[in-house]
Amino acid sequence: MNLEHRTLDGIDIVKLPERLMMADASTARAAVKEIIGLGTGKLILDLADTTFIDSSGLAVLVSSLQAARKKDGDVYLIHMGNTVRALCELTRLHTVFQIFDDEAAALRALK
């Protein structure tokens, strides 16, 4: 799995795949943690293409947040579709993560 990654003003932006589930979770978790480890700890996860997440995928989000906070950073989520948003609300993760509709708003908030 190749994650799209870029850095803007010291903030890492990672575009997650269409399906984030058990089969890909360990690879995604390792890739995101490496990005966090090499960066500032400030991360935006772009969920524009993500239409399905299972519990392993949710664990990727949570472990990313834990890794970022160890570096005094944070993880913001953007472009969340209705299905993924409903799952985050069901699991109460919307109370843990900052969620934005667009990248510009997340960048302003994370700076």
N, C-alpha and C positions, 0 to 999 in steps of 0.2 A: 504494500500500500504506500503510495506516495502522497503526502499531504502537501498542498500548496502553502508555502510559507514566504512571508516577506516582512521586512522591518521598516517602520515609519516612525521617526523621531524617538527611537529607543523602545518602541512598543512593538512586540511581535504579533503578527496577525496570521492565524492559521485557518485555512478553509478545510472543514471536516468533510468526509465522504458522504455519499448518498445514504449509505447504511452503516451505522456504527453499532456493531453487535459482536457477540462472543468470538466469532471467527477472526475478526480483525482487531479486537480490543487490545490485546497485549502489544501488538505492533504499533497501534495508534498511541497507546499510553507511553511506550518507550520513546517514540518520536517526539511527542509533545513535551515529555519530561526533559529530553535532551535540549530542545529549543529553549525551555525555561532555564535550564542549567547554564546554557551559554549566553543567555540574554540578561535582561534587567529584572525579570520576574513579572513584568507587566505584559499581559497576554490578552488578546481578543480572539475568541473562537467564533468563526463565521459558520453559521449553520444554514446558509442559504440553500445549499444543495441537499441537506440532510432531511430525509423524509421518514426514516425509521431509526429508532434507538431502543435497544433492549437494556436490561439491567447492567450488563457488562459495559455497554456504551455510557450509561450514566456514571458508572464507576470511573471511566476515563475522565469525565468532566470533574468529578470530585477529586480524584488524585491529582489532576492538573491544578486545581485550586489549592490543595495542600502544598504542592511543590512550590507554587508561586508565593504563597504566604510565608514559606520558610525563607524566602529571599526578600521579605517585606514588599511583595508585589500583590497582584490581584488578577483575577480572570473575569473578563466581561464576555457576555454572549450577545451575538448580533444575528439579525435576519432569521429569527426563529419562526418556522412555519407553525400553523395551527395544531397539527398532530403532535409535534415535539413540544410545543408550549403546553398543551394539555397534559402531557406526561410529566413535564416539570412541575406543573401545578398540582397534579395528583400526588407526586412524591414530595411536594413542598420545597423542591429545589429552587423555585422562584423566590423563596425567602432568603436563600443563601447567595445566589448569584445576582449581579446587576445585569439586567437584560435591556438591550437597546434595539430599536428598529433599524438604525443605520450606523455605519462605521464612523462617520464624522462625530456623532453625538458620543459614541463610546470613546473615541480618541480624546475629545475635550474633557470628558469626565475622568479618564485614566491619567491624564497629564499631571 
